[in-house]
Amino acid sequence: MGYIYLLKRLGYVCFSNRKFSESEKYFKIAADMTSLISSNPANVFASRMNLLVLLTHTDLAKALEYGERMMADLDDFLPVHNKDLHFMLGNIHFLSGDFVKAKAMFRQCLKMSPKPSLEA
């Protein structure tokens, strides 16, 4: 997992220096390699979520496409991450201006929460 950590750190450094294309490259490699190195679904999900967050800041169309692919692959991940992905997709839809889909994603996220009144 040391290589994945280094790739993520390189991605963060490039992102903070506004080198978004380089940052995307490192996060994509980390997301692709994690499934080969680790059998833990939480590690794979975290690597993909890092790429999704980056894409949300740089290209909403790519972020939406990648998030929907992650939603299709959600059975491979732990059920715990379902809420996080719905929340992130709600943010992407909100930033894209599709408020109806954003509201649906946020409502689904609240339904999954153990204490929805606190998160609302």
ABEGO torsion letter per residue (X at the ends): XAAAAAAAAAAAAAAAAGBAAAAAAAAAAAAAAAAAABABAAAAAAAAAAAAAAAAAABAAAAAAAAAAAAAAAAABBAAAAAAAAAAAAAAAAAAGBAAAAAAAAAAAAAABABAAAAX
